[in-house]
């Protein structure tokens, strides 16, 4: 895929990995952008940073945990332009005991991580097929969808859905003028992992810029499922052969200690 001069849509672009995707698409690849997130000020700051690079940037605000916002954002993102690509990156997690996750917050996470991505992928695949530009989509998932993480149980479940849905749909698109890449990184240094709960886990978190570069490389190569980094790839491979109880026990111990060190109790 060649992004130069094409329109690429990026969700969750106000901070973290989404912001890095947008920066690299504009600066390194010369792409025009439609960027979406809840915080308009953050989007406008990014627009002001990137437009002097010679690209066009359109800001569309929306909360992807609200179905009406999802439909509106899709319409605004495609209004008057043919999208060549989309990076569906918006998401949320809960790190802590599952019983500390309020039901309404779980429903919001489910809508944001799962339903909105399925809705957007459905509509954008149809959009891209119709215009036959030869582009593609990237669903930003997580290794936690392959190696379930205790104390992020709901998050792991949503990402497992994305991994299965996305890779299956990628195969369905074989022979069509649009590809789909599921990008499943490990932990990343972003706002989502900046709290005290993650303080003892920071050595395991990858820089957002490095992760974004790996994701765009996989998307350009039209990989169906991409796990960045040798250690992540090794972990995903060995998890298939190591006894599940042992592997899950090790993860549970590490994350339980991180929570205790940050003062979180049962």
Secondary structure, 3 states (H helix, E strand, C coil): CCCCCCEEEEECCCCHHHHHHHHHHHHCCCCEEEEEECCHHHHHHHHHHHHCCCCCEEEEECCCCCHHHHHHHHHHHHCCCCEEEEEECCCCCCCCCHHHCCHHHHHHHHHHHHHHHHHHHHHHHHHHHHHCCCCEEEEECCHHHCCCCCCCHHHHHHHHHHHHHHHHHHHHCCCCCCEEEEECCCCECCHHHCCHHHHHHHHHCECHHHHHHHHHHHHHCCCCEECCCHHHHHHHHHCCCCCHHHHHHHHHHHHHHHHHHCCCCC
